[in-house]
Amino acid sequence: MNETENRFYCDDSLKYGEEEKWKYLIEYAFEKADFVEFNILYSNQEITNEIESLSEFLVEKSKRSEKIYANGNYFVRYELTDKLKEFIKSKKYEDWNGFNYEDISFMKNGKEFFATNTHENLVIMEMNKALKEKLTKKGFDFWCDWGINPAKSE
Protein backbone atom coordinates (compact mmCIF):
# COMPACT_ATOMS: atom_id res chain seq x y z
CA MET A 1 0.00 0.00 0.00
CA ASN A 2 1.51 3.32 -0.98
CA GLU A 3 1.02 6.52 1.03
CA THR A 4 -1.85 7.99 -0.99
CA GLU A 5 -3.64 4.97 -2.46
CA ASN A 6 -7.04 4.23 -0.97
CA ARG A 7 -8.02 0.59 -0.54
CA PHE A 8 -10.70 -1.18 1.44
CA TYR A 9 -9.72 -3.18 4.49
CA CYS A 10 -11.77 -5.38 6.79
CA ASP A 11 -11.60 -5.69 10.57
CA ASP A 12 -13.28 -8.70 12.17
CA SER A 13 -11.95 -8.08 15.68
CA LEU A 14 -14.53 -5.63 17.04
CA LYS A 15 -16.30 -7.31 19.94
CA TYR A 16 -19.65 -6.70 21.54
CA GLY A 17 -19.13 -4.35 24.45
CA GLU A 18 -16.33 -2.38 22.75
CA GLU A 19 -18.57 0.64 22.46
CA GLU A 20 -15.80 3.24 22.55
CA LYS A 21 -14.18 1.70 19.48
CA TRP A 22 -17.56 1.52 17.70
CA LYS A 23 -18.31 5.15 18.58
CA TYR A 24 -14.92 6.17 17.22
CA LEU A 25 -15.67 4.55 13.85
CA ILE A 26 -19.18 6.02 13.74
CA GLU A 27 -17.89 9.53 14.47
CA TYR A 28 -15.32 9.13 11.70
CA ALA A 29 -18.10 8.10 9.31
CA PHE A 30 -20.33 10.98 10.41
CA GLU A 31 -17.59 13.48 9.50
CA LYS A 32 -17.36 12.19 5.93
CA ALA A 33 -20.79 10.84 5.00
CA ASP A 34 -23.76 12.49 3.40
CA PHE A 35 -25.95 9.36 3.38
CA VAL A 36 -26.39 6.21 5.43
CA GLU A 37 -27.76 2.88 4.19
CA PHE A 38 -29.15 -0.20 5.89
CA ASN A 39 -29.93 -3.64 4.53
CA ILE A 40 -33.46 -4.92 5.07
CA LEU A 41 -33.19 -8.67 5.37
CA TYR A 42 -36.86 -9.56 5.58
CA SER A 43 -39.68 -7.76 3.80
CA ASN A 44 -42.25 -8.77 6.43
CA GLN A 45 -40.51 -7.03 9.35
CA GLU A 46 -42.63 -4.67 11.38
CA ILE A 47 -41.84 -0.99 10.93
CA THR A 48 -41.23 0.30 14.43
CA ASN A 49 -42.21 3.78 15.59
CA GLU A 50 -38.51 4.56 15.84
CA ILE A 51 -37.96 3.73 12.17
CA GLU A 52 -41.20 5.41 11.10
CA SER A 53 -40.01 8.65 12.71
CA LEU A 54 -37.09 8.71 10.24
CA SER A 55 -39.27 8.46 7.12
CA GLU A 56 -38.97 12.15 6.17
CA PHE A 57 -35.24 11.59 5.58
CA LEU A 58 -35.67 8.48 3.41
CA VAL A 59 -34.07 9.04 0.01
CA GLU A 60 -34.22 5.62 -1.62
CA LYS A 61 -35.55 2.12 -1.10
CA SER A 62 -34.19 -0.27 -3.67
CA LYS A 63 -32.15 -3.33 -4.57
CA ARG A 64 -28.57 -2.67 -5.61
CA SER A 65 -25.95 -5.22 -6.49
CA GLU A 66 -23.01 -2.81 -6.40
CA LYS A 67 -22.92 -2.60 -2.65
CA ILE A 68 -20.00 -3.71 -0.50
CA TYR A 69 -22.30 -6.06 1.37
CA ALA A 70 -25.64 -6.49 -0.39
CA ASN A 71 -27.87 -8.81 1.58
CA GLY A 72 -31.57 -9.21 2.14
CA ASN A 73 -34.55 -8.06 0.16
CA TYR A 74 -33.50 -4.44 -0.36
CA PHE A 75 -31.69 -1.50 1.20
CA VAL A 76 -32.85 1.89 2.41
CA ARG A 77 -30.84 5.09 2.08
CA TYR A 78 -31.31 8.12 4.28
CA GLU A 79 -29.88 11.60 4.26
CA LEU A 80 -27.46 11.69 7.19
CA THR A 81 -29.20 14.32 9.30
CA ASP A 82 -28.73 15.02 12.99
CA LYS A 83 -31.81 12.91 13.70
CA LEU A 84 -30.28 9.95 11.84
CA LYS A 85 -27.02 10.41 13.73
CA GLU A 86 -28.88 10.32 17.03
CA PHE A 87 -30.72 7.18 15.93
CA ILE A 88 -27.43 5.49 15.00
CA LYS A 89 -25.68 6.58 18.21
CA SER A 90 -28.60 5.25 20.28
CA LYS A 91 -27.64 1.70 19.26
CA LYS A 92 -24.75 -0.30 20.61
CA TYR A 93 -22.62 -2.19 18.10
CA GLU A 94 -24.31 -5.45 19.02
CA ASP A 95 -27.79 -3.95 18.57
CA TRP A 96 -27.39 -3.89 14.78
CA ASN A 97 -27.19 -7.68 14.60
CA GLY A 98 -30.76 -8.88 14.07
CA PHE A 99 -32.29 -5.40 14.16
CA ASN A 100 -34.87 -4.41 11.52
CA TYR A 101 -32.11 -2.37 9.87
CA GLU A 102 -28.83 -4.27 9.56
CA ASP A 103 -25.46 -3.86 7.91
CA ILE A 104 -25.09 -0.11 8.29
CA SER A 105 -23.01 1.60 5.62
CA PHE A 106 -22.04 5.18 4.89
CA MET A 107 -21.82 6.98 1.54
CA LYS A 108 -20.06 10.07 0.28
CA ASN A 109 -20.66 11.42 -3.23
CA GLY A 110 -22.55 8.27 -4.20
CA LYS A 111 -19.84 5.84 -3.07
CA GLU A 112 -19.71 3.60 -0.03
CA PHE A 113 -16.62 4.14 2.08
CA PHE A 114 -17.73 2.29 5.23
CA ALA A 115 -19.79 -0.89 5.45
CA THR A 116 -20.64 -3.57 7.97
CA ASN A 117 -21.83 -7.15 7.89
CA THR A 118 -23.29 -7.45 11.35
CA HIS A 119 -23.90 -11.18 11.58
CA GLU A 120 -20.32 -11.89 10.44
CA ASN A 121 -18.90 -9.11 12.64
CA LEU A 122 -17.17 -7.32 9.76
CA VAL A 123 -16.34 -3.64 9.41
CA ILE A 124 -15.04 -2.70 5.95
CA MET A 125 -13.56 0.74 5.37
CA GLU A 126 -11.81 2.61 2.61
CA MET A 127 -8.52 4.03 3.85
CA ASN A 128 -5.05 5.16 2.96
CA LYS A 129 -1.88 4.06 4.76
CA ALA A 130 -1.99 6.92 7.29
CA LEU A 131 -5.57 6.13 8.37
CA LYS A 132 -4.79 2.41 8.58
CA GLU A 133 -1.83 3.14 10.85
CA LYS A 134 -3.91 5.51 12.99
CA LEU A 135 -6.64 2.92 13.44
CA THR A 136 -4.08 0.22 14.26
CA LYS A 137 -2.68 2.43 17.05
CA LYS A 138 -6.22 2.73 18.42
CA GLY A 139 -6.52 -1.07 18.66
CA PHE A 140 -8.26 -1.89 15.39
CA ASP A 141 -7.06 -4.68 13.13
CA PHE A 142 -7.92 -3.84 9.53
CA TRP A 143 -5.89 -6.73 8.20
CA CYS A 144 -7.86 -8.10 5.27
CA ASP A 145 -7.35 -6.23 1.98
CA TRP A 146 -10.65 -6.00 0.05
CA GLY A 147 -9.16 -4.14 -2.88
CA ILE A 148 -9.91 -0.82 -4.51
CA ASN A 149 -13.64 -1.35 -5.13
CA PRO A 150 -15.17 -4.34 -3.33
CA ALA A 151 -18.66 -3.38 -4.49
CA LYS A 152 -17.65 -4.41 -8.00
CA SER A 153 -15.98 -7.61 -6.81
CA GLU A 154 -12.70 -6.78 -8.51
PyRosetta script that sets phi, psi and omega in degrees:
from pyrosetta import init, pose_from_sequence

init()
pose = pose_from_sequence("MNETENRFYCDDSLKYGEEEKWKYLIEYAFEKADFVEFNILYSNQEITNEIESLSEFLVEKSKRSEKIYANGNYFVRYELTDKLKEFIKSKKYEDWNGFNYEDISFMKNGKEFFATNTHENLVIMEMNKALKEKLTKKGFDFWCDWGINPAKSE")
pose.set_psi(1, 122.8)
pose.set_omega(1, 176.5)
pose.set_phi(2, -83.9)
pose.set_psi(2, 174.0)
pose.set_omega(2, -173.2)
pose.set_phi(3, -60.3)
pose.set_psi(3, -38.0)
pose.set_omega(3, -171.5)
pose.set_phi(4, -105.2)
pose.set_psi(4, -15.7)
pose.set_omega(4, -177.7)
pose.set_phi(5, -67.2)
pose.set_psi(5, 133.4)
pose.set_omega(5, 174.2)
pose.set_phi(6, -97.1)
pose.set_psi(6, 131.8)
pose.set_omega(6, 176.0)
pose.set_phi(7, -136.5)
pose.set_psi(7, 164.0)
pose.set_omega(7, 176.4)
pose.set_phi(8, -97.2)
pose.set_psi(8, 135.8)
pose.set_omega(8, 177.3)
pose.set_phi(9, -129.4)
pose.set_psi(9, 152.2)
pose.set_omega(9, -177.4)
pose.set_phi(10, -115.4)
pose.set_psi(10, 139.4)
pose.set_omega(10, 173.7)
pose.set_phi(11, -119.7)
pose.set_psi(11, 124.4)
pose.set_omega(11, 177.1)
pose.set_phi(12, -114.8)
pose.set_psi(12, 20.7)
pose.set_omega(12, -174.9)
pose.set_phi(13, -101.0)
pose.set_psi(13, -9.2)
pose.set_omega(13, -178.2)
pose.set_phi(14, -65.6)
pose.set_psi(14, 128.1)
pose.set_omega(14, -176.5)
pose.set_phi(15, -109.0)
pose.set_psi(15, 153.9)
pose.set_omega(15, 172.8)
pose.set_phi(16, -59.1)
pose.set_psi(16, 137.3)
pose.set_omega(16, -178.7)
pose.set_phi(17, 97.3)
pose.set_psi(17, -12.6)
pose.set_omega(17, 178.3)
pose.set_phi(18, -89.2)
pose.set_psi(18, 60.1)
pose.set_omega(18, -172.5)
pose.set_phi(19, -66.2)
pose.set_psi(19, -32.5)
pose.set_omega(19, 179.5)
pose.set_phi(20, -64.8)
pose.set_psi(20, -39.7)
pose.set_omega(20, 178.0)
pose.set_phi(21, -66.5)
pose.set_psi(21, -43.3)
pose.set_omega(21, 178.8)
pose.set_phi(22, -61.1)
pose.set_psi(22, -45.7)
pose.set_omega(22, 179.6)
pose.set_phi(23, -60.9)
pose.set_psi(23, -37.4)
pose.set_omega(23, 178.6)
pose.set_phi(24, -61.0)
pose.set_psi(24, -46.9)
pose.set_omega(24, 179.6)
pose.set_phi(25, -64.3)
pose.set_psi(25, -41.5)
pose.set_omega(25, 179.9)
pose.set_phi(26, -63.9)
pose.set_psi(26, -44.0)
pose.set_omega(26, 178.8)
pose.set_phi(27, -62.8)
pose.set_psi(27, -38.5)
pose.set_omega(27, 175.8)
pose.set_phi(28, -59.8)
pose.set_psi(28, -47.1)
pose.set_omega(28, -179.4)
pose.set_phi(29, -63.5)
pose.set_psi(29, -41.5)
pose.set_omega(29, 179.5)
pose.set_phi(30, -58.3)
pose.set_psi(30, -37.8)
pose.set_omega(30, -178.8)
pose.set_phi(31, -65.1)
pose.set_psi(31, -30.2)
pose.set_omega(31, -174.8)
pose.set_phi(32, -99.5)
pose.set_psi(32, -34.6)
pose.set_omega(32, -165.9)
pose.set_phi(33, -77.8)
pose.set_psi(33, 151.6)
pose.set_omega(33, 168.0)
pose.set_phi(34, -115.5)
pose.set_psi(34, -14.9)
pose.set_omega(34, 177.2)
pose.set_phi(35, -139.9)
pose.set_psi(35, 156.5)
pose.set_omega(35, 174.6)
pose.set_phi(36, -128.7)
pose.set_psi(36, 142.5)
pose.set_omega(36, 178.8)
pose.set_phi(37, -124.6)
pose.set_psi(37, 153.6)
pose.set_omega(37, 175.3)
pose.set_phi(38, -136.0)
pose.set_psi(38, 143.5)
pose.set_omega(38, 171.5)
pose.set_phi(39, -83.1)
pose.set_psi(39, 141.7)
pose.set_omega(39, 173.7)
pose.set_phi(40, -109.7)
pose.set_psi(40, 108.8)
pose.set_omega(40, -173.4)
pose.set_phi(41, -76.8)
pose.set_psi(41, -36.2)
pose.set_omega(41, -175.4)
pose.set_phi(42, -128.0)
pose.set_psi(42, 128.4)
pose.set_omega(42, -176.3)
pose.set_phi(43, -72.6)
pose.set_psi(43, -16.3)
pose.set_omega(43, -177.0)
pose.set_phi(44, -96.3)
pose.set_psi(44, 13.1)
pose.set_omega(44, 179.3)
pose.set_phi(45, -71.5)
pose.set_psi(45, 142.2)
pose.set_omega(45, 178.3)
pose.set_phi(46, -68.0)
pose.set_psi(46, 137.4)
pose.set_omega(46, 174.7)
pose.set_phi(47, -84.6)
pose.set_psi(47, 113.6)
pose.set_omega(47, -178.1)
pose.set_phi(48, -76.5)
pose.set_psi(48, 162.4)
pose.set_omega(48, 176.4)
pose.set_phi(49, -59.5)
pose.set_psi(49, -36.3)
pose.set_omega(49, 179.5)
pose.set_phi(50, -60.9)
pose.set_psi(50, -45.4)
pose.set_omega(50, 179.1)
pose.set_phi(51, -71.2)
pose.set_psi(51, -40.4)
pose.set_omega(51, 178.5)
pose.set_phi(52, -58.4)
pose.set_psi(52, -35.7)
pose.set_omega(52, -178.8)
pose.set_phi(53, -67.2)
pose.set_psi(53, -12.6)
pose.set_omega(53, 179.7)
pose.set_phi(54, -95.1)
pose.set_psi(54, -3.1)
pose.set_omega(54, -170.0)
pose.set_phi(55, -58.4)
pose.set_psi(55, -30.2)
pose.set_omega(55, -179.3)
pose.set_phi(56, -66.4)
pose.set_psi(56, -16.4)
pose.set_omega(56, -179.0)
pose.set_phi(57, -101.7)
pose.set_psi(57, 1.1)
pose.set_omega(57, 179.5)
pose.set_phi(58, -68.1)
pose.set_psi(58, 127.7)
pose.set_omega(58, -177.8)
pose.set_phi(59, -106.0)
pose.set_psi(59, -37.5)
pose.set_omega(59, -174.9)
pose.set_phi(60, -155.0)
pose.set_psi(60, 145.3)
pose.set_omega(60, 173.7)
pose.set_phi(61, -135.9)
pose.set_psi(61, 113.6)
pose.set_omega(61, -169.9)
pose.set_phi(62, -159.7)
pose.set_psi(62, -177.6)
pose.set_omega(62, 172.4)
pose.set_phi(63, -117.4)
pose.set_psi(63, 129.1)
pose.set_omega(63, -178.2)
pose.set_phi(64, -137.8)
pose.set_psi(64, 129.0)
pose.set_omega(64, -179.9)
pose.set_phi(65, -85.2)
pose.set_psi(65, -27.9)
pose.set_omega(65, -179.9)
pose.set_phi(66, -86.6)
pose.set_psi(66, 69.5)
pose.set_omega(66, 179.2)
pose.set_phi(67, -131.0)
pose.set_psi(67, 143.4)
pose.set_omega(67, -178.3)
pose.set_phi(68, -56.2)
pose.set_psi(68, -46.1)
pose.set_omega(68, 175.3)
pose.set_phi(69, -133.0)
pose.set_psi(69, 93.4)
pose.set_omega(69, 178.5)
pose.set_phi(70, -93.0)
pose.set_psi(70, 117.7)
pose.set_omega(70, -179.7)
pose.set_phi(71, -148.4)
pose.set_psi(71, 148.7)
pose.set_omega(71, 177.6)
pose.set_phi(72, 94.5)
pose.set_psi(72, -167.2)
pose.set_omega(72, -177.6)
pose.set_phi(73, -76.1)
pose.set_psi(73, -38.8)
pose.set_omega(73, -177.6)
pose.set_phi(74, -166.5)
pose.set_psi(74, 178.5)
pose.set_omega(74, 174.4)
pose.set_phi(75, -124.3)
pose.set_psi(75, 161.9)
pose.set_omega(75, 173.2)
pose.set_phi(76, -124.7)
pose.set_psi(76, 140.3)
pose.set_omega(76, 179.1)
pose.set_phi(77, -119.6)
pose.set_psi(77, 134.8)
pose.set_omega(77, 178.9)
pose.set_phi(78, -123.8)
pose.set_psi(78, 148.6)
pose.set_omega(78, 168.0)
pose.set_phi(79, -65.5)
pose.set_psi(79, 135.9)
pose.set_omega(79, -177.3)
pose.set_phi(80, -83.8)
pose.set_psi(80, 82.7)
pose.set_omega(80, 179.7)
pose.set_phi(81, -91.6)
pose.set_psi(81, 174.0)
pose.set_omega(81, 176.5)
pose.set_phi(82, -60.6)
pose.set_psi(82, -36.5)
pose.set_omega(82, 179.2)
pose.set_phi(83, -65.0)
pose.set_psi(83, -39.8)
pose.set_omega(83, 176.5)
pose.set_phi(84, -66.0)
pose.set_psi(84, -40.6)
pose.set_omega(84, 178.3)
pose.set_phi(85, -60.8)
pose.set_psi(85, -43.0)
pose.set_omega(85, 178.3)
pose.set_phi(86, -63.3)
pose.set_psi(86, -41.5)
pose.set_omega(86, 176.9)
pose.set_phi(87, -58.9)
pose.set_psi(87, -47.3)
pose.set_omega(87, -178.6)
pose.set_phi(88, -65.0)
pose.set_psi(88, -44.8)
pose.set_omega(88, -179.4)
pose.set_phi(89, -67.8)
pose.set_psi(89, -20.0)
pose.set_omega(89, -179.6)
pose.set_phi(90, -74.3)
pose.set_psi(90, -10.4)
pose.set_omega(90, -178.1)
pose.set_phi(91, -105.7)
pose.set_psi(91, 136.0)
pose.set_omega(91, 170.8)
pose.set_phi(92, -74.6)
pose.set_psi(92, 162.6)
pose.set_omega(92, 178.3)
pose.set_phi(93, -52.3)
pose.set_psi(93, -46.5)
pose.set_omega(93, -177.0)
pose.set_phi(94, -68.3)
pose.set_psi(94, -21.4)
pose.set_omega(94, -179.1)
pose.set_phi(95, -65.7)
pose.set_psi(95, -24.9)
pose.set_omega(95, -177.7)
pose.set_phi(96, -74.0)
pose.set_psi(96, -19.7)
pose.set_omega(96, 179.2)
pose.set_phi(97, -79.1)
pose.set_psi(97, 110.9)
pose.set_omega(97, 179.8)
pose.set_phi(98, 90.0)
pose.set_psi(98, -0.4)
pose.set_omega(98, 177.8)
pose.set_phi(99, -74.3)
pose.set_psi(99, 162.0)
pose.set_omega(99, 177.5)
pose.set_phi(100, -53.5)
pose.set_psi(100, -40.1)
pose.set_omega(100, 176.0)
pose.set_phi(101, -105.4)
pose.set_psi(101, 121.4)
pose.set_omega(101, 179.9)
pose.set_phi(102, -121.8)
pose.set_psi(102, 171.5)
pose.set_omega(102, 169.6)
pose.set_phi(103, 54.7)
pose.set_psi(103, 58.2)
pose.set_omega(103, -179.7)
pose.set_phi(104, -59.7)
pose.set_psi(104, 138.7)
pose.set_omega(104, 173.8)
pose.set_phi(105, -143.2)
pose.set_psi(105, 155.8)
pose.set_omega(105, -177.4)
pose.set_phi(106, -120.6)
pose.set_psi(106, 145.3)
pose.set_omega(106, -175.6)
pose.set_phi(107, -124.9)
pose.set_psi(107, 147.2)
pose.set_omega(107, 171.3)
pose.set_phi(108, -139.0)
pose.set_psi(108, 126.5)
pose.set_omega(108, -179.8)
pose.set_phi(109, 53.3)
pose.set_psi(109, 40.9)
pose.set_omega(109, 175.7)
pose.set_phi(110, 79.0)
pose.set_psi(110, 8.1)
pose.set_omega(110, -177.9)
pose.set_phi(111, -126.5)
pose.set_psi(111, 133.7)
pose.set_omega(111, 174.4)
pose.set_phi(112, -69.4)
pose.set_psi(112, 135.6)
pose.set_omega(112, 174.1)
pose.set_phi(113, -124.6)
pose.set_psi(113, -6.2)
pose.set_omega(113, -177.1)
pose.set_phi(114, -149.8)
pose.set_psi(114, 126.6)
pose.set_omega(114, 179.6)
pose.set_phi(115, -143.0)
pose.set_psi(115, 157.2)
pose.set_omega(115, 175.1)
pose.set_phi(116, -131.6)
pose.set_psi(116, 156.7)
pose.set_omega(116, 169.1)
pose.set_phi(117, -127.8)
pose.set_psi(117, 96.4)
pose.set_omega(117, -167.2)
pose.set_phi(118, -67.4)
pose.set_psi(118, -38.9)
pose.set_omega(118, -177.8)
pose.set_phi(119, -75.2)
pose.set_psi(119, -16.6)
pose.set_omega(119, 175.4)
pose.set_phi(120, -101.6)
pose.set_psi(120, -0.9)
pose.set_omega(120, 178.6)
pose.set_phi(121, 59.9)
pose.set_psi(121, 48.2)
pose.set_omega(121, -179.5)
pose.set_phi(122, -114.6)
pose.set_psi(122, 135.9)
pose.set_omega(122, 169.5)
pose.set_phi(123, -120.2)
pose.set_psi(123, 123.1)
pose.set_omega(123, -177.8)
pose.set_phi(124, -117.9)
pose.set_psi(124, 125.4)
pose.set_omega(124, -177.5)
pose.set_phi(125, -135.2)
pose.set_psi(125, 145.8)
pose.set_omega(125, 171.9)
pose.set_phi(126, -83.8)
pose.set_psi(126, 133.5)
pose.set_omega(126, -178.2)
pose.set_phi(127, -158.1)
pose.set_psi(127, 158.6)
pose.set_omega(127, 171.6)
pose.set_phi(128, -99.1)
pose.set_psi(128, 179.9)
pose.set_omega(128, -176.0)
pose.set_phi(129, -60.9)
pose.set_psi(129, -41.6)
pose.set_omega(129, -178.0)
pose.set_phi(130, -62.9)
pose.set_psi(130, -44.2)
pose.set_omega(130, 178.7)
pose.set_phi(131, -66.1)
pose.set_psi(131, -41.0)
pose.set_omega(131, 179.1)
pose.set_phi(132, -59.5)
pose.set_psi(132, -44.3)
pose.set_omega(132, 178.9)
pose.set_phi(133, -65.3)
pose.set_psi(133, -40.2)
pose.set_omega(133, 178.7)
pose.set_phi(134, -62.4)
pose.set_psi(134, -45.4)
pose.set_omega(134, -179.7)
pose.set_phi(135, -67.2)
pose.set_psi(135, -35.7)
pose.set_omega(135, 176.9)
pose.set_phi(136, -62.2)
pose.set_psi(136, -42.8)
pose.set_omega(136, 178.6)
pose.set_phi(137, -63.8)
pose.set_psi(137, -24.9)
pose.set_omega(137, 179.1)
pose.set_phi(138, -88.6)
pose.set_psi(138, 3.5)
pose.set_omega(138, 175.1)
pose.set_phi(139, 99.4)
pose.set_psi(139, 5.7)
pose.set_omega(139, 177.0)
pose.set_phi(140, -84.9)
pose.set_psi(140, 161.0)
pose.set_omega(140, -179.4)
pose.set_phi(141, -133.9)
pose.set_psi(141, 73.3)
pose.set_omega(141, 177.3)
pose.set_phi(142, -82.5)
pose.set_psi(142, 80.9)
pose.set_omega(142, -171.2)
pose.set_phi(143, -97.5)
pose.set_psi(143, -27.9)
pose.set_omega(143, -171.6)
pose.set_phi(144, -94.2)
pose.set_psi(144, 116.1)
pose.set_omega(144, -178.6)
pose.set_phi(145, -78.2)
pose.set_psi(145, 118.6)
pose.set_omega(145, 179.7)
pose.set_phi(146, -102.4)
pose.set_psi(146, 9.1)
pose.set_omega(146, 174.2)
pose.set_phi(147, 88.7)
pose.set_psi(147, -167.9)
pose.set_omega(147, -176.3)
pose.set_phi(148, -84.6)
pose.set_psi(148, -33.4)
pose.set_omega(148, -179.4)
pose.set_phi(149, -147.0)
pose.set_psi(149, 83.0)
pose.set_omega(149, -177.3)
pose.set_phi(150, -65.5)
pose.set_psi(150, -20.7)
pose.set_omega(150, 179.2)
pose.set_phi(151, -66.2)
pose.set_psi(151, -23.0)
pose.set_omega(151, 178.9)
pose.set_phi(152, -100.5)
pose.set_psi(152, 5.6)
pose.set_omega(152, 178.3)
pose.set_phi(153, 50.7)
pose.set_psi(153, 54.7)
pose.set_omega(153, -177.3)
pose.set_phi(154, -64.1)
pose.dump_pdb("model.pdb")
